[in-house]
Amino acid sequence: MFSRLDHRPGKRLFDIVVSAASLLVLAPVLLVIVAAEWLSIGPALYRQQRVTLYGERFEILKFRTMVVGADRMTANVSPAGDPRVTRLGRFLRRWYLDELPQLFNVLRGDMSLVGPRPETPEFVALLAPEERRVLMVRTGIAGPATLAFMDEADMLAAVPDPVAYYQTTILHDRIRADLAYLDHRSLAYDLGLLVRQVAAIARRLA
């Protein structure tokens, strides 16, 4: 069904080295967050089914930012001011610390450091055939859509129906941004995206 574009041994080696080194350096931070999670809202990790390379499913890992059972309350869309988000969760989201466990996903080979952002199965089911080309490469923590939609929560909060707006507009805009990645893939391009992502987070926190 999909052409095999995801064969770049150098990229996989880069992912392993950088994710392993990052986990070692960030180990104290991870332990502090785990302790804070257990003291505040219970289980530290949130696991969710996402779709990656060739349509395969995997469990993405995040630090929990919502109350337990939040995903059963409404669809997988979270606008700014979402009441399901905890106080600790707001802090983690602001600093993008909730994404750190995905370094384990990268180390396991579920994801790459850079690539299209993985969607949930119900949203992948809404993609047109040409949009499904995005599944020809491994999904990533950072990527064109992640960088372009850092204000997604605010965009969702500004519309009457966040779920419908995500399904009809944001989802497809994100896919178009990530499809461009297929034409520019290279280690230099990946490094550039990572630097831009870190710089964008730093600007938001300044």
N, C-alpha and C positions, 0 to 999 in steps of 0.2 A: 504493500500500500504506500509506503514511503521510500523515497530514495535515501541512500545512506550517506548523509552529509557529515555525520558526527565522528569521523575518523581522523583525529588529530592527536597522535600520541603525546606531542609536546604540550598540548593544552591539558590533557589529563595529568601529566606529571606536574605541571604548574599548579593545578587544582590541589593535588595531594600535598605538595610541599607547602603551599601558602596556607591551606586550611589547617594542616597539622601544626605548623608554626604558630598560627593565630590562636589555636586552642591552647597551646602551651603558654603563650604569653598572657592570654586572657583568663586562664584558669582561676585566679583569685576573684576576678569580677564575676565569673560564672557561679562560683560557690556562694558568693554574697547574695546574688540574685536568687539562687535556689533556696537559701535560708530565708530570705525575705518573702518569697512566694509561700513557703510552707507556713510561715507565721501569720500570713494575711489571708490567703484564699485557698489554701490546700495544695493540690498537685502542682508542681512547678512547670511541667511540660504540657503543652497542648499539641495533640496529634490530629492531623486532618488528611483525608485522601486528596491527592492532587494528581494531575496527569503530566507526564514528561515525555521523553524521547519515544517515538514510534507509538504513542498512545498508551504506554504502560503507566500503571498507577503505582504510587508510592505514598508513604506517610511522611508528610512534611512535619518538621519539628519547630516549635516556637515556644518561647516562654509565655505562659498564660497571662493574658491581659484582661480577660472578661470573667464574669462570675461563672462558676461551674454550671454547665448545661446551657450556656448562652446560645450555642449553635442550634439548639432545639426550639428556641424562642422565635426566631425569624430567619430569613435567608442570609446567606454568607456575604452580607454587605454591611459595612460599618461607617456611617457618616460621623462627622465631628459632633461631639456631644452625646454620643451613643451612651445611654444610661447603663448598658451592660458592662461597660469598661470600668474597671476598678481604679482606685486612686493610684495604686502601684502600677497598674496597667497603663495609665496615662503617662506616667513618668517613663516607663520602658519604651512606649511608642514614640515619645518626643525625642528620645535619644537613640531610637532604632535598636535598642538593646534586645527587644523581643525577637529579633531576627538571628541573634547569635547562634542558637542551637542548629541552625541550618548549615553551619560549618561541618557538623557531623553528617548531614545529608550529602555534602560535597565529598567528604572523606569516603563515604560508603559508595559513592558513584551514582546516587539518586539525582544529584544536581551538579551544576558547575558553578564556579564563582561568578561567571558572566554568561548570560543567555536570556531567552524569553522568560518572563515570569510565569510560573506554573499556575494554571487555573484548576478549579474544582471540576469534577466530572459533569455536573449539571450545566456549567457554563460552557465547557468544551462542546457539549451536545448542541449548543446554539450556533456554533461556528459554521460558516459556509465552507464548501469543499476547498476553495482557494485559500481560505484562512487557515485551514488545517495544515498547510505547509509549514506552519510555525513549529509543528511537532517533528520536523526533520532534524532538529538539533536539540541537544539536552537543555532543559530549562536551567535558569540560574538565579542567584541571589540578587545580582545587579544586572541591569540591562537597559536598553533604550526606553521601554515602557515604564520601568521602575523609576528612571530618572525623570521622565517627562510628566509623570503623574504623582509627584510627591505631595501635591495638594489635593489628592483625590477625595479625602475625607471631607474637606471643605466644599468641594464641588458637589458631593452627595448631599451635604447638609443644606445646600442652597436650593434644592428642588423638592417638589411636593412628594414625589414617589421615588426614593433613592434606588430601590430594587429595580424598578422598570427603567430608570435612567441608566443604571449600570448595564442592564441586559441589552438595551437598544442602542446605547451611544458609547459609554466609556469602554466596555468590553471590546468593541470593534475598533475603536481608536487605539486602544492598547495593542491589539493584534497587528494593526497596520504599522505601528512603530516598531514592534518586534520583528515583523517580516523583513524590514530593512536590514536587520542584523544578519540575515542569511546571505546578503550580498556583500557584506563588509567584514566577514569573520577573519580575524587574524590575531595573533598574540598581541601585536602593537595596538590594535583596535580595542581588545579586551582590557589592556592596561589603561588605555585612555578613558574608557568607560568607568573603570574602578576609581581612577583619580578624580574624575568629574563627580562621581557619586559621593565620595568622601568629602570633596570640596562643597558640594551642595548641602550635605548634612551640617558641615561646619558653619556655613553661612546662615542656615536656619537657627542655629543655636547661639549665634553671635549676639 
